[in-house]
Amino acid sequence: MEISIVLLVLFLLVSGGLILNIITSIWCYRDSLRQGNSKEYSLLWLVATLFFPVVGVIIYLIIRK
């Protein structure tokens, strides 16, 4: 009983983190396009933030300005 609750909480945390990662990656892609960058450059940011979520978003926010 206790293990199933722990597994459920762990599953919800991982699922939430994955969804948040996908949302921030899509936001970086769209924002990069809105800033006037090329599709290739925006796609690079999409891939970078998918594989390196926290570091990628931080670097994007620094470079963006």
N, CA, C and O atoms as a Tripos MOL2 file, in Angstrom:
@<TRIPOS>MOLECULE
protein
  260   259    65     0     0
PROTEIN
NO_CHARGES

@<TRIPOS>ATOM
      1 N           0.8220   -1.1990    0.0000 N.3       1 MET1
      2 CA          0.0000    0.0000    0.0000 C.3       1 MET1
      3 C           0.8640    1.2610    0.0000 C.2       1 MET1
      4 O           0.6380    2.1580   -0.8110 O.2       1 MET1
      5 N           1.8340    1.3410    0.8830 N.am      2 GLU2
      6 CA          2.6790    2.5300    0.9720 C.3       2 GLU2
      7 C           3.5570    2.6870   -0.2680 C.2       2 GLU2
      8 O           3.8020    3.8010   -0.7290 O.2       2 GLU2
      9 N           4.0250    1.5630   -0.8000 N.am      3 ILE3
     10 CA          4.8960    1.6290   -1.9730 C.3       3 ILE3
     11 C           4.1090    2.1240   -3.1830 C.2       3 ILE3
     12 O           4.6410    2.8700   -4.0060 O.2       3 ILE3
     13 N           2.8560    1.7170   -3.2950 N.am      4 SER4
     14 CA          2.0660    2.1730   -4.4380 C.3       4 SER4
     15 C           1.8090    3.6810   -4.3670 C.2       4 SER4
     16 O           1.7550    4.3430   -5.4040 O.2       4 SER4
     17 N           1.6530    4.2210   -3.1800 N.am      5 ILE5
     18 CA          1.4670    5.6680   -3.0310 C.3       5 ILE5
     19 C           2.7420    6.3990   -3.4060 C.2       5 ILE5
     20 O           2.6940    7.4320   -4.0740 O.2       5 ILE5
     21 N           3.8780    5.8750   -2.9840 N.am      6 VAL6
     22 CA          5.1620    6.4890   -3.3160 C.3       6 VAL6
     23 C           5.3860    6.4470   -4.8260 C.2       6 VAL6
     24 O           5.8400    7.4280   -5.4160 O.2       6 VAL6
     25 N           5.0720    5.3250   -5.4440 N.am      7 LEU7
     26 CA          5.2230    5.2120   -6.8960 C.3       7 LEU7
     27 C           4.2830    6.1570   -7.6350 C.2       7 LEU7
     28 O           4.6620    6.7280   -8.6570 O.2       7 LEU7
     29 N           3.0740    6.3290   -7.1360 N.am      8 LEU8
     30 CA          2.1300    7.2540   -7.7530 C.3       8 LEU8
     31 C           2.6400    8.6910   -7.6650 C.2       8 LEU8
     32 O           2.5780    9.4310   -8.6470 O.2       8 LEU8
     33 N           3.1390    9.0870   -6.5040 N.am      9 VAL9
     34 CA          3.6790   10.4360   -6.3350 C.3       9 VAL9
     35 C           4.8880   10.6290   -7.2350 C.2       9 VAL9
     36 O           5.0270   11.6780   -7.8640 O.2       9 VAL9
     37 N           5.7580    9.6420   -7.3070 N.am     10 LEU10
     38 CA          6.9330    9.7240   -8.1680 C.3      10 LEU10
     39 C           6.5250    9.8370   -9.6400 C.2      10 LEU10
     40 O           7.1050   10.6230  -10.3900 O.2      10 LEU10
     41 N           5.5480    9.0680  -10.0400 N.am     11 PHE11
     42 CA          5.0460    9.1330  -11.4140 C.3      11 PHE11
     43 C           4.4830   10.5130  -11.7370 C.2      11 PHE11
     44 O           4.7420   11.0550  -12.8120 O.2      11 PHE11
     45 N           3.7170   11.0830  -10.8130 N.am     12 LEU12
     46 CA          3.1400   12.4070  -11.0380 C.3      12 LEU12
     47 C           4.2160   13.4820  -11.1140 C.2      12 LEU12
     48 O           4.1040   14.4020  -11.9240 O.2      12 LEU12
     49 N           5.2470   13.3880  -10.2960 N.am     13 LEU13
     50 CA          6.3420   14.3540  -10.3420 C.3      13 LEU13
     51 C           7.1040   14.2760  -11.6600 C.2      13 LEU13
     52 O           7.4070   15.3020  -12.2680 O.2      13 LEU13
     53 N           7.4100   13.0680  -12.0950 N.am     14 VAL14
     54 CA          8.1390   12.8890  -13.3500 C.3      14 VAL14
     55 C           7.2870   13.3500  -14.5310 C.2      14 VAL14
     56 O           7.7900   14.0150  -15.4360 O.2      14 VAL14
     57 N           6.0130   13.0030  -14.5250 N.am     15 SER15
     58 CA          5.1190   13.4250  -15.6100 C.3      15 SER15
     59 C           4.9920   14.9440  -15.6550 C.2      15 SER15
     60 O           5.0230   15.5410  -16.7310 O.2      15 SER15
     61 N           4.8510   15.5610  -14.5000 N.am     16 GLY16
     62 CA          4.7580   17.0170  -14.4450 C.3      16 GLY16
     63 C           6.0240   17.6850  -14.9370 C.2      16 GLY16
     64 O           5.9650   18.6860  -15.6500 O.2      16 GLY16
     65 N           7.1700   17.1380  -14.5630 N.am     17 GLY17
     66 CA          8.4420   17.6890  -15.0300 C.3      17 GLY17
     67 C           8.6020   17.5540  -16.5310 C.2      17 GLY17
     68 O           9.1060   18.4650  -17.1880 O.2      17 GLY17
     69 N           8.1810   16.4340  -17.0720 N.am     18 LEU18
     70 CA          8.2690   16.2240  -18.5210 C.3      18 LEU18
     71 C           7.3560   17.1840  -19.2770 C.2      18 LEU18
     72 O           7.7460   17.7520  -20.2970 O.2      18 LEU18
     73 N           6.1490   17.3590  -18.7730 N.am     19 ILE19
     74 CA          5.2150   18.2940  -19.4150 C.3      19 ILE19
     75 C           5.7490   19.7200  -19.3370 C.2      19 ILE19
     76 O           5.6700   20.4650  -20.3130 O.2      19 ILE19
     77 N           6.2920   20.1060  -18.1860 N.am     20 LEU20
     78 CA          6.8750   21.4360  -18.0350 C.3      20 LEU20
     79 C           8.0560   21.6310  -18.9810 C.2      20 LEU20
     80 O           8.2310   22.7120  -19.5420 O.2      20 LEU20
     81 N           8.8580   20.5990  -19.1560 N.am     21 ASN21
     82 CA          9.9920   20.6560  -20.0760 C.3      21 ASN21
     83 C           9.5200   20.8860  -21.5070 C.2      21 ASN21
     84 O          10.0860   21.7130  -22.2220 O.2      21 ASN21
     85 N           8.5080   20.1750  -21.9190 N.am     22 ILE22
     86 CA          7.9810   20.3240  -23.2780 C.3      22 ILE22
     87 C           7.3870   21.7200  -23.4750 C.2      22 ILE22
     88 O           7.5850   22.3360  -24.5220 O.2      22 ILE22
     89 N           6.6650   22.2160  -22.4800 N.am     23 ILE23
     90 CA          6.0610   23.5470  -22.5880 C.3      23 ILE23
     91 C           7.1270   24.6300  -22.6860 C.2      23 ILE23
     92 O           7.0070   25.5360  -23.5120 O.2      23 ILE23
     93 N           8.1660   24.5550  -21.8600 N.am     24 THR24
     94 CA          9.2160   25.5800  -21.9210 C.3      24 THR24
     95 C          10.0000   25.4940  -23.2280 C.2      24 THR24
     96 O          10.4370   26.5180  -23.7520 O.2      24 THR24
     97 N          10.1790   24.3030  -23.7520 N.am     25 SER25
     98 CA         10.8810   24.1560  -25.0270 C.3      25 SER25
     99 C          10.0860   24.7830  -26.1700 C.2      25 SER25
    100 O          10.6490   25.4720  -27.0210 O.2      25 SER25
    101 N           8.7860   24.5440  -26.1860 N.am     26 ILE26
    102 CA          7.9360   25.1430  -27.2160 C.3      26 ILE26
    103 C           7.9120   26.6580  -27.0630 C.2      26 ILE26
    104 O           7.9160   27.3800  -28.0610 O.2      26 ILE26
    105 N           7.8870   27.1500  -25.8230 N.am     27 TRP27
    106 CA          7.9110   28.5950  -25.5970 C.3      27 TRP27
    107 C           9.2040   29.2060  -26.1350 C.2      27 TRP27
    108 O           9.1710   30.2480  -26.7890 O.2      27 TRP27
    109 N          10.3380   28.5660  -25.8650 N.am     28 CYS28
    110 CA         11.6180   29.0840  -26.3730 C.3      28 CYS28
    111 C          11.6160   29.1240  -27.8950 C.2      28 CYS28
    112 O          12.0890   30.0940  -28.4880 O.2      28 CYS28
    113 N          11.0960   28.0940  -28.5280 N.am     29 TYR29
    114 CA         11.0330   28.0530  -29.9930 C.3      29 TYR29
    115 C          10.1840   29.1990  -30.5370 C.2      29 TYR29
    116 O          10.6190   29.9330  -31.4240 O.2      29 TYR29
    117 N           8.9830   29.3480  -30.0090 N.am     30 ARG30
    118 CA          8.0860   30.4010  -30.4970 C.3      30 ARG30
    119 C           8.6280   31.7920  -30.1990 C.2      30 ARG30
    120 O           8.5130   32.6950  -31.0270 O.2      30 ARG30
    121 N           9.2150   31.9690  -29.0230 N.am     31 ASP31
    122 CA          9.7680   33.2690  -28.6690 C.3      31 ASP31
    123 C          10.9420   33.6210  -29.5700 C.2      31 ASP31
    124 O          11.1090   34.7770  -29.9580 O.2      31 ASP31
    125 N          11.7430   32.6380  -29.8960 N.am     32 SER32
    126 CA         12.8730   32.8780  -30.7820 C.3      32 SER32
    127 C          12.3870   33.2910  -32.1700 C.2      32 SER32
    128 O          12.9810   34.1680  -32.7960 O.2      32 SER32
    129 N          11.3260   32.6760  -32.6500 N.am     33 LEU33
    130 CA         10.7480   33.0800  -33.9370 C.3      33 LEU33
    131 C          10.1910   34.5020  -33.8610 C.2      33 LEU33
    132 O          10.3640   35.2930  -34.7890 O.2      33 LEU33
    133 N           9.5190   34.8210  -32.7430 N.am     34 ARG34
    134 CA          8.9660   36.1610  -32.5690 C.3      34 ARG34
    135 C          10.0460   37.2310  -32.5070 C.2      34 ARG34
    136 O           9.8130   38.3760  -32.8930 O.2      34 ARG34
    137 N          11.2240   36.8620  -32.0230 N.am     35 GLN35
    138 CA         12.3330   37.8110  -31.9410 C.3      35 GLN35
    139 C          12.9380   38.0780  -33.3140 C.2      35 GLN35
    140 O          13.7830   38.9620  -33.4600 O.2      35 GLN35
    141 N          12.5090   37.3170  -34.3230 N.am     36 GLY36
    142 CA         12.9860   37.5320  -35.6820 C.3      36 GLY36
    143 C          14.1200   36.6120  -36.0860 C.2      36 GLY36
    144 O          14.7780   36.8540  -37.0970 O.2      36 GLY36
    145 N          14.3600   35.5680  -35.3210 N.am     37 ASN37
    146 CA         15.4180   34.6170  -35.6580 C.3      37 ASN37
    147 C          14.9210   33.6160  -36.6980 C.2      37 ASN37
    148 O          13.7160   33.4570  -36.8950 O.2      37 ASN37
    149 N          15.8590   32.9450  -37.3590 N.am     38 SER38
    150 CA         15.4980   31.9730  -38.3840 C.3      38 SER38
    151 C          14.8990   30.7190  -37.7530 C.2      38 SER38
    152 O          15.0210   30.4910  -36.5490 O.2      38 SER38
    153 N          14.2520   29.9130  -38.5900 N.am     39 LYS39
    154 CA         13.6630   28.6690  -38.0960 C.3      39 LYS39
    155 C          14.7320   27.6980  -37.6170 C.2      39 LYS39
    156 O          14.5200   26.9650  -36.6510 O.2      39 LYS39
    157 N          15.8780   27.6900  -38.2880 N.am     40 GLU40
    158 CA         16.9610   26.7840  -37.8900 C.3      40 GLU40
    159 C          17.4960   27.1540  -36.5080 C.2      40 GLU40
    160 O          17.7290   26.2830  -35.6700 O.2      40 GLU40
    161 N          17.6880   28.4490  -36.2790 N.am     41 TYR41
    162 CA         18.1740   28.9250  -34.9820 C.3      41 TYR41
    163 C          17.1520   28.6120  -33.8850 C.2      41 TYR41
    164 O          17.5210   28.2020  -32.7840 O.2      41 TYR41
    165 N          15.8780   28.8070  -34.1910 N.am     42 SER42
    166 CA         14.8200   28.5160  -33.2270 C.3      42 SER42
    167 C          14.7380   27.0230  -32.9420 C.2      42 SER42
    168 O          14.5090   26.6160  -31.8030 O.2      42 SER42
    169 N          14.9230   26.2110  -33.9730 N.am     43 LEU43
    170 CA         14.9200   24.7610  -33.7940 C.3      43 LEU43
    171 C          16.0940   24.3130  -32.9340 C.2      43 LEU43
    172 O          15.9700   23.3780  -32.1420 O.2      43 LEU43
    173 N          17.2200   24.9730  -33.0890 N.am     44 LEU44
    174 CA         18.3790   24.6860  -32.2410 C.3      44 LEU44
    175 C          18.0360   24.9240  -30.7720 C.2      44 LEU44
    176 O          18.4060   24.1230  -29.9130 O.2      44 LEU44
    177 N          17.3390   26.0080  -30.4790 N.am     45 TRP45
    178 CA         16.9400   26.2840  -29.0990 C.3      45 TRP45
    179 C          15.9060   25.2820  -28.6060 C.2      45 TRP45
    180 O          15.9150   24.9080  -27.4330 O.2      45 TRP45
    181 N          15.0280   24.8510  -29.4800 N.am     46 LEU46
    182 CA         14.0440   23.8430  -29.0970 C.3      46 LEU46
    183 C          14.7370   22.5580  -28.6650 C.2      46 LEU46
    184 O          14.4170   21.9970  -27.6170 O.2      46 LEU46
    185 N          15.6810   22.0950  -29.4680 N.am     47 VAL47
    186 CA         16.4070   20.8590  -29.1510 C.3      47 VAL47
    187 C          17.2630   21.0420  -27.9000 C.2      47 VAL47
    188 O          17.3350   20.1500  -27.0540 O.2      47 VAL47
    189 N          17.9130   22.2070  -27.7850 N.am     48 ALA48
    190 CA         18.7710   22.4610  -26.6230 C.3      48 ALA48
    191 C          17.9660   22.4480  -25.3310 C.2      48 ALA48
    192 O          18.4140   21.8940  -24.3270 O.2      48 ALA48
    193 N          16.7810   23.0560  -25.3480 N.am     49 THR49
    194 CA         15.9870   23.0850  -24.1220 C.3      49 THR49
    195 C          15.2900   21.7560  -23.8440 C.2      49 THR49
    196 O          14.9240   21.4780  -22.7030 O.2      49 THR49
    197 N          15.1040   20.9370  -24.8720 N.am     50 LEU50
    198 CA         14.5480   19.6070  -24.6200 C.3      50 LEU50
    199 C          15.5630   18.7010  -23.9250 C.2      50 LEU50
    200 O          15.2110   17.9600  -23.0080 O.2      50 LEU50
    201 N          16.8270   18.7600  -24.3650 N.am     51 PHE51
    202 CA         17.8370   17.8720  -23.8060 C.3      51 PHE51
    203 C          18.5100   18.4200  -22.5540 C.2      51 PHE51
    204 O          18.9870   17.6520  -21.7180 O.2      51 PHE51
    205 N          18.5510   19.7440  -22.4220 N.am     52 PHE52
    206 CA         19.1510   20.3800  -21.2420 C.3      52 PHE52
    207 C          18.1550   21.4020  -20.6970 C.2      52 PHE52
    208 O          18.3320   22.6040  -20.8960 O.2      52 PHE52
    209 N          17.1180   20.9400  -20.0180 N.am     53 PRO53
    210 CA         15.9820   21.8080  -19.6940 C.3      53 PRO53
    211 C          16.3380   23.0550  -18.8820 C.2      53 PRO53
    212 O          16.0680   24.1710  -19.3260 O.2      53 PRO53
    213 N          16.9190   22.8920  -17.7400 N.am     54 VAL54
    214 CA         17.1690   24.0380  -16.8670 C.3      54 VAL54
    215 C          18.2690   24.9220  -17.4390 C.2      54 VAL54
    216 O          18.1010   26.1360  -17.5530 O.2      54 VAL54
    217 N          19.3790   24.3180  -17.7920 N.am     55 VAL55
    218 CA         20.5150   25.0780  -18.3180 C.3      55 VAL55
    219 C          20.1490   25.7340  -19.6460 C.2      55 VAL55
    220 O          20.5120   26.8860  -19.8850 O.2      55 VAL55
    221 N          19.4410   25.0220  -20.5020 N.am     56 GLY56
    222 CA         19.0620   25.5670  -21.7990 C.3      56 GLY56
    223 C          18.1720   26.7920  -21.6880 C.2      56 GLY56
    224 O          18.3760   27.7720  -22.4040 O.2      56 GLY56
    225 N          17.1890   26.7470  -20.8000 N.am     57 VAL57
    226 CA         16.2890   27.8900  -20.6370 C.3      57 VAL57
    227 C          17.0320   29.0770  -20.0360 C.2      57 VAL57
    228 O          16.8190   30.2160  -20.4530 O.2      57 VAL57
    229 N          17.8990   28.8220  -19.0640 N.am     58 ILE58
    230 CA         18.6690   29.9150  -18.4570 C.3      58 ILE58
    231 C          19.5600   30.5810  -19.4960 C.2      58 ILE58
    232 O          19.6080   31.8080  -19.5770 O.2      58 ILE58
    233 N          20.2610   29.7840  -20.2860 N.am     59 ILE59
    234 CA         21.1360   30.3540  -21.3200 C.3      59 ILE59
    235 C          20.3030   31.1030  -22.3580 C.2      59 ILE59
    236 O          20.7000   32.1750  -22.8140 O.2      59 ILE59
    237 N          19.1600   30.5500  -22.7310 N.am     60 TYR60
    238 CA         18.3070   31.2430  -23.7010 C.3      60 TYR60
    239 C          17.8650   32.6040  -23.1630 C.2      60 TYR60
    240 O          17.8940   33.5990  -23.8880 O.2      60 TYR60
    241 N          17.4610   32.6480  -21.9050 N.am     61 LEU61
    242 CA         17.0110   33.9160  -21.3300 C.3      61 LEU61
    243 C          18.1390   34.9390  -21.2600 C.2      61 LEU61
    244 O          17.8920   36.1380  -21.3900 O.2      61 LEU61
    245 N          19.3670   34.4840  -21.0570 N.am     62 ILE62
    246 CA         20.5090   35.4020  -21.0190 C.3      62 ILE62
    247 C          20.8290   35.9080  -22.4210 C.2      62 ILE62
    248 O          21.0380   37.1050  -22.6140 O.2      62 ILE62
    249 N          20.8700   35.0100  -23.3980 N.am     63 ILE63
    250 CA         21.2360   35.3800  -24.7670 C.3      63 ILE63
    251 C          20.1180   36.1710  -25.4450 C.2      63 ILE63
    252 O          20.3850   36.9890  -26.3250 O.2      63 ILE63
    253 N          18.9030   35.9390  -25.0520 N.am     64 ARG64
    254 CA         17.7330   36.5430  -25.6860 C.3      64 ARG64
    255 C          17.7690   38.0620  -25.6750 C.2      64 ARG64
    256 O          17.3460   38.6900  -26.6450 O.2      64 ARG64
    257 N          18.2470   38.6470  -24.6340 N.am     65 LYS65
    258 CA         18.2080   40.1260  -24.4880 C.3      65 LYS65
    259 C          19.2520   40.8110  -25.3050 C.2      65 LYS65
    260 O          19.3440   42.0380  -25.2870 O.2      65 LYS65
@<TRIPOS>BOND
     1     1     2 1
     2     2     3 1
     3     3     4 2
     4     3     5 am
     5     5     6 1
     6     6     7 1
     7     7     8 2
     8     7     9 am
     9     9    10 1
    10    10    11 1
    11    11    12 2
    12    11    13 am
    13    13    14 1
    14    14    15 1
    15    15    16 2
    16    15    17 am
    17    17    18 1
    18    18    19 1
    19    19    20 2
    20    19    21 am
    21    21    22 1
    22    22    23 1
    23    23    24 2
    24    23    25 am
    25    25    26 1
    26    26    27 1
    27    27    28 2
    28    27    29 am
    29    29    30 1
    30    30    31 1
    31    31    32 2
    32    31    33 am
    33    33    34 1
    34    34    35 1
    35    35    36 2
    36    35    37 am
    37    37    38 1
    38    38    39 1
    39    39    40 2
    40    39    41 am
    41    41    42 1
    42    42    43 1
    43    43    44 2
    44    43    45 am
    45    45    46 1
    46    46    47 1
    47    47    48 2
    48    47    49 am
    49    49    50 1
    50    50    51 1
    51    51    52 2
    52    51    53 am
    53    53    54 1
    54    54    55 1
    55    55    56 2
    56    55    57 am
    57    57    58 1
    58    58    59 1
    59    59    60 2
    60    59    61 am
    61    61    62 1
    62    62    63 1
    63    63    64 2
    64    63    65 am
    65    65    66 1
    66    66    67 1
    67    67    68 2
    68    67    69 am
    69    69    70 1
    70    70    71 1
    71    71    72 2
    72    71    73 am
    73    73    74 1
    74    74    75 1
    75    75    76 2
    76    75    77 am
    77    77    78 1
    78    78    79 1
    79    79    80 2
    80    79    81 am
    81    81    82 1
    82    82    83 1
    83    83    84 2
    84    83    85 am
    85    85    86 1
    86    86    87 1
    87    87    88 2
    88    87    89 am
    89    89    90 1
    90    90    91 1
    91    91    92 2
    92    91    93 am
    93    93    94 1
    94    94    95 1
    95    95    96 2
    96    95    97 am
    97    97    98 1
    98    98    99 1
    99    99   100 2
   100    99   101 am
   101   101   102 1
   102   102   103 1
   103   103   104 2
   104   103   105 am
   105   105   106 1
   106   106   107 1
   107   107   108 2
   108   107   109 am
   109   109   110 1
   110   110   111 1
   111   111   112 2
   112   111   113 am
   113   113   114 1
   114   114   115 1
   115   115   116 2
   116   115   117 am
   117   117   118 1
   118   118   119 1
   119   119   120 2
   120   119   121 am
   121   121   122 1
   122   122   123 1
   123   123   124 2
   124   123   125 am
   125   125   126 1
   126   126   127 1
   127   127   128 2
   128   127   129 am
   129   129   130 1
   130   130   131 1
   131   131   132 2
   132   131   133 am
   133   133   134 1
   134   134   135 1
   135   135   136 2
   136   135   137 am
   137   137   138 1
   138   138   139 1
   139   139   140 2
   140   139   141 am
   141   141   142 1
   142   142   143 1
   143   143   144 2
   144   143   145 am
   145   145   146 1
   146   146   147 1
   147   147   148 2
   148   147   149 am
   149   149   150 1
   150   150   151 1
   151   151   152 2
   152   151   153 am
   153   153   154 1
   154   154   155 1
   155   155   156 2
   156   155   157 am
   157   157   158 1
   158   158   159 1
   159   159   160 2
   160   159   161 am
   161   161   162 1
   162   162   163 1
   163   163   164 2
   164   163   165 am
   165   165   166 1
   166   166   167 1
   167   167   168 2
   168   167   169 am
   169   169   170 1
   170   170   171 1
   171   171   172 2
   172   171   173 am
   173   173   174 1
   174   174   175 1
   175   175   176 2
   176   175   177 am
   177   177   178 1
   178   178   179 1
   179   179   180 2
   180   179   181 am
   181   181   182 1
   182   182   183 1
   183   183   184 2
   184   183   185 am
   185   185   186 1
   186   186   187 1
   187   187   188 2
   188   187   189 am
   189   189   190 1
   190   190   191 1
   191   191   192 2
   192   191   193 am
   193   193   194 1
   194   194   195 1
   195   195   196 2
   196   195   197 am
   197   197   198 1
   198   198   199 1
   199   199   200 2
   200   199   201 am
   201   201   202 1
   202   202   203 1
   203   203   204 2
   204   203   205 am
   205   205   206 1
   206   206   207 1
   207   207   208 2
   208   207   209 am
   209   209   210 1
   210   210   211 1
   211   211   212 2
   212   211   213 am
   213   213   214 1
   214   214   215 1
   215   215   216 2
   216   215   217 am
   217   217   218 1
   218   218   219 1
   219   219   220 2
   220   219   221 am
   221   221   222 1
   222   222   223 1
   223   223   224 2
   224   223   225 am
   225   225   226 1
   226   226   227 1
   227   227   228 2
   228   227   229 am
   229   229   230 1
   230   230   231 1
   231   231   232 2
   232   231   233 am
   233   233   234 1
   234   234   235 1
   235   235   236 2
   236   235   237 am
   237   237   238 1
   238   238   239 1
   239   239   240 2
   240   239   241 am
   241   241   242 1
   242   242   243 1
   243   243   244 2
   244   243   245 am
   245   245   246 1
   246   246   247 1
   247   247   248 2
   248   247   249 am
   249   249   250 1
   250   250   251 1
   251   251   252 2
   252   251   253 am
   253   253   254 1
   254   254   255 1
   255   255   256 2
   256   255   257 am
   257   257   258 1
   258   258   259 1
   259   259   260 2
@<TRIPOS>SUBSTRUCTURE
     1 MET1         2 RESIDUE 1 A MET
     2 GLU2         6 RESIDUE 1 A GLU
     3 ILE3        10 RESIDUE 1 A ILE
     4 SER4        14 RESIDUE 1 A SER
     5 ILE5        18 RESIDUE 1 A ILE
     6 VAL6        22 RESIDUE 1 A VAL
     7 LEU7        26 RESIDUE 1 A LEU
     8 LEU8        30 RESIDUE 1 A LEU
     9 VAL9        34 RESIDUE 1 A VAL
    10 LEU10       38 RESIDUE 1 A LEU
    11 PHE11       42 RESIDUE 1 A PHE
    12 LEU12       46 RESIDUE 1 A LEU
    13 LEU13       50 RESIDUE 1 A LEU
    14 VAL14       54 RESIDUE 1 A VAL
    15 SER15       58 RESIDUE 1 A SER
    16 GLY16       62 RESIDUE 1 A GLY
    17 GLY17       66 RESIDUE 1 A GLY
    18 LEU18       70 RESIDUE 1 A LEU
    19 ILE19       74 RESIDUE 1 A ILE
    20 LEU20       78 RESIDUE 1 A LEU
    21 ASN21       82 RESIDUE 1 A ASN
    22 ILE22       86 RESIDUE 1 A ILE
    23 ILE23       90 RESIDUE 1 A ILE
    24 THR24       94 RESIDUE 1 A THR
    25 SER25       98 RESIDUE 1 A SER
    26 ILE26      102 RESIDUE 1 A ILE
    27 TRP27      106 RESIDUE 1 A TRP
    28 CYS28      110 RESIDUE 1 A CYS
    29 TYR29      114 RESIDUE 1 A TYR
    30 ARG30      118 RESIDUE 1 A ARG
    31 ASP31      122 RESIDUE 1 A ASP
    32 SER32      126 RESIDUE 1 A SER
    33 LEU33      130 RESIDUE 1 A LEU
    34 ARG34      134 RESIDUE 1 A ARG
    35 GLN35      138 RESIDUE 1 A GLN
    36 GLY36      142 RESIDUE 1 A GLY
    37 ASN37      146 RESIDUE 1 A ASN
    38 SER38      150 RESIDUE 1 A SER
    39 LYS39      154 RESIDUE 1 A LYS
    40 GLU40      158 RESIDUE 1 A GLU
    41 TYR41      162 RESIDUE 1 A TYR
    42 SER42      166 RESIDUE 1 A SER
    43 LEU43      170 RESIDUE 1 A LEU
    44 LEU44      174 RESIDUE 1 A LEU
    45 TRP45      178 RESIDUE 1 A TRP
    46 LEU46      182 RESIDUE 1 A LEU
    47 VAL47      186 RESIDUE 1 A VAL
    48 ALA48      190 RESIDUE 1 A ALA
    49 THR49      194 RESIDUE 1 A THR
    50 LEU50      198 RESIDUE 1 A LEU
    51 PHE51      202 RESIDUE 1 A PHE
    52 PHE52      206 RESIDUE 1 A PHE
    53 PRO53      210 RESIDUE 1 A PRO
    54 VAL54      214 RESIDUE 1 A VAL
    55 VAL55      218 RESIDUE 1 A VAL
    56 GLY56      222 RESIDUE 1 A GLY
    57 VAL57      226 RESIDUE 1 A VAL
    58 ILE58      230 RESIDUE 1 A ILE
    59 ILE59      234 RESIDUE 1 A ILE
    60 TYR60      238 RESIDUE 1 A TYR
    61 LEU61      242 RESIDUE 1 A LEU
    62 ILE62      246 RESIDUE 1 A ILE
    63 ILE63      250 RESIDUE 1 A ILE
    64 ARG64      254 RESIDUE 1 A ARG
    65 LYS65      258 RESIDUE 1 A LYS
